[in-house]
């Protein structure tokens, strides 16, 4: 029986990249390389997918002619994006026997399945070469995998490198991955073989994921919050990558931009308190990636504005078809640009370097003794200071909100975003019954300002596509301009009400 925590990084590539990696000096190993072996793995779940719903993966695996093994993996909420819980035990045949696990693990499976039978869902067949590398004080297993996920007559190719820390320092695992991505055609693979297999079986695409809630210990400090909030932002961003890559899901673009905005807001907060140069570096890189997603998100929103507003009210107007076709062409181009950014080595490096930064608690390095003490202060005190400052800034920028020009309203919107994110980051420290109404009031005002900003952008976006739409889309363009020009004027009354509601809402941190 082996129970523990698996720390693993998957890097995807093509056949040529796999050969380059195997020949790379970075992965040279003094010990003789183990012969290539065939791994056959069968994944099990109930017909209702009970284990999958609980983020648990059960498989049986046989390597060559070896003894079969049964393994369970799960994703603890408190761990990093690259970490999973793992239990493994030998079994006599290629069928799961839950009773062979330790009682606590067997009990978790039984509670999840409620007695429903486990059935084979799909299998993987992989040719694997393994090297055990010694780096510093660590041992890292490097597995070169080539094969397929198989579900009936459907197959999905596998070509990747797995780096697993067997013992030693976590940072050495991330440093190796960073070196490999900097020198070889490798990119982060954020979906496991199990996730790919279940998607192949169901035919369903990965779905967007919202930001995880920030949870703290009873004696939480600023030091704990830095790791919790930055780690949550990394997980939020990476978790939406599959929905963008495989489905071009509009909500995935939105959630990835939200993750990056939350990250930038958090880094800005921490930078005000602690002199850490990495905070600025990561903030700049997050802005670069978020900007590359900006047009795709704008065009998603614009498409929704047209179809739910003007077109829905003028269903017989055929020029909307021409306008929307031109918009869709531009939207697909914007998505291609977003995907290209995700495929750049810099994006993989951004995630790996941020995780390495968290692993080593690097924000502590440049601090004075006095600043080190601040890290150990109660987090609630820091949260009250931050929330008070951000609310004061939002109230100041929002004076005379209805009469403010668009550029000034945009500044109010940014201030409200930062206030909302801070409330979400630190809400766990206060009474929930008071936090939620406050976040709702801020979000309602923020969303209304966002809708007004979207309406202001209509003219610019129409200019962007009018060359493709031509004269046939001109009438629809005119209707859209008139529709949102009138809507902007009518929205001022709602804006005034939302601003008053925000000002009246009880401040939960006092």
Secondary structure, DSSP 8 states (H G I E B T S, - for coil): -EEEEEEEEEEE--HHHHHHHHH-GGG--SS-----EEEEEEEEE-TT-HHHHTTEEEEEEEETTS--EEEEEE--TTS-TTEEEEEEEE-SSSS--GGGS-HHHHHHHHHHHTT---EEEEEEEEEEEEEEEEETTEEEEEEEEEEEEEETTEEEEEEEEEEEEEES-HHHHHHHHHHHHHHSS-EE--S-HHHHHHHHHH---------------TT-BHHHHHHHHHHHHHHHHHHTHHHHHHH--HHHHHHHHHHHHHHHHHHHHHHHHS--HHHHHHHHHHHHHHHHHHHHHHHHHHHHHHHHTHHHH-TT-THHHHHHHHHHHHHHHHHHHHHHHHHSHHHHHHHHHHHHHHHTTGGGTT--HHHHHHHTSBHHHHHHHHHHHHHHHHHHHTTTGGGS-HHHHHHHHHHHHHHHHHHHHHGGGS-HHHHHHHHHHHHHHHHHHHHHHHHHTHHHHHHHHHHHHTGGGHHHHHHHHHHHHHHHHHHHHHHHHHHHHHHHS--TT-
